[in-house]
Amino acid sequence: MRFHYRVLLNLVCCLFCALLREQISSQSVGGQQEFQEEGAIAKASSAANFASSGEGDGQKQQHQQQLNLQIQEMVFSEARLPAMVNPACITEGPCSELKPDCLKCHFNYSCPYGAMVNTTCEPLPDATCQGKREKFTMTHLCAFCYQLPVEQYNCSLRSQCAFHSRYPTTCVVGENVLCMGRRSFNKNIRCELVSGYKWSTALLLSVTVGGFGVDRFYLGNWQEGIGKLFSFGGLGIWTLIDVILIATGYLKPSDGSIYVY
């Protein structure tokens, strides 16, 4: 009986082993199929990506070619356009009538300061004038633009500033003034204030009661006013002089402010 039980047990074990081997083999085959399917899908996706990237590169190249053509057309169109002309550099007369901004001058920087010297100039390429575009001579003051007299340039003034102080501002030389260096420069100018002194009042006081120094007291010059009072207007001579000085604007208020006209 024991022999029969052993044989039966061996048969069951063999059958179990056979079933287990078959199941393992079936799973391995399915895994290989899935792996093959995944590999095929990956290859297909990579091929699709490659094709799409190829199409993208082609589109980029085509777009770049279009941009290059547009740039070339712009360059050629600009080359065909006429040169821009500065309206301020147009004159119906000879080139010597052009403004200094429209000229290229060869200055002699070693000239004596303050002397009138001759300088050779020629019109700029964008200037328009009549006659031959040749060099000509112009006479000017030997000075840099910032060294010119104050009446030859205009500065931007401040409406508010500290009294008796100086502030930086930008000045520009007159359009018909020829000078060396930059025509626009920075400069510290004096703060000119209006303190309320009227020119008409000062002149009226000087004419009527100037002999008693009232005009000097009004302008803040009290020391001169006292001297003028005790000298009776310098026997009339000082009074006459002050009338002339106030009338011409030479005699100003003592605080440096300007008259209200």
GIWO-V140504 format. One record per pair of residues at least 6 apart in sequence whose ideal C-beta (glycine too) atoms are under 6 Angstrom apart, sorted by the first residue. I is the first residue (numbers start at 1). GAP is how many residues later the second one is. If there is no record, write none. Layout:
i=I gap=GAP
i=I gap=GAP
//
This chain:
i=85 gap=41
i=86 gap=40
i=89 gap=13
i=89 gap=38
i=90 gap=38
i=91 gap=6
i=91 gap=7
i=91 gap=38
i=94 gap=36
i=94 gap=37
i=95 gap=28
i=95 gap=34
i=96 gap=40
i=98 gap=25
i=98 gap=29
i=98 gap=31
i=99 gap=76
i=100 gap=78
i=102 gap=22
i=102 gap=25
i=103 gap=18
i=104 gap=18
i=104 gap=20
i=105 gap=14
i=105 gap=16
i=106 gap=14
i=107 gap=12
i=107 gap=73
i=111 gap=6
i=111 gap=31
i=113 gap=29
i=115 gap=27
i=116 gap=23
i=117 gap=25
i=118 gap=19
i=118 gap=21
i=119 gap=19
i=120 gap=15
i=120 gap=17
i=121 gap=17
i=122 gap=13
i=123 gap=6
i=123 gap=10
i=138 gap=40
i=140 gap=38
i=144 gap=36
i=144 gap=37
i=145 gap=28
i=145 gap=34
i=145 gap=36
i=145 gap=38
i=145 gap=40
i=146 gap=39
i=148 gap=31
i=152 gap=22
i=152 gap=25
i=153 gap=18
i=153 gap=20
i=154 gap=18
i=155 gap=14
i=155 gap=16
i=155 gap=34
i=156 gap=13
i=156 gap=14
i=161 gap=6
i=161 gap=30
i=163 gap=30
i=165 gap=26
i=166 gap=22
i=166 gap=24
i=168 gap=18
i=168 gap=20
i=169 gap=20
i=170 gap=16
i=171 gap=14
i=171 gap=16
i=172 gap=12
i=173 gap=6
i=173 gap=10
i=192 gap=66
i=193 gap=64
i=194 gap=63
i=194 gap=64
i=194 gap=66
i=195 gap=60
i=195 gap=62
i=197 gap=56
i=197 gap=62
i=198 gap=62
i=199 gap=60
i=199 gap=62
i=202 gap=13
i=202 gap=44
i=203 gap=43
i=203 gap=44
i=205 gap=9
i=205 gap=10
i=205 gap=13
i=206 gap=9
i=206 gap=36
i=206 gap=37
i=206 gap=40
i=207 gap=36
i=210 gap=29
i=210 gap=32
i=211 gap=21
i=211 gap=22
i=211 gap=28
i=212 gap=17
i=213 gap=12
i=213 gap=15
i=213 gap=16
i=215 gap=27
i=216 gap=8
i=216 gap=9
i=216 gap=12
i=217 gap=8
i=219 gap=34
i=220 gap=33
i=220 gap=34
i=221 gap=33
i=228 gap=10
i=233 gap=6
i=245 gap=6
//
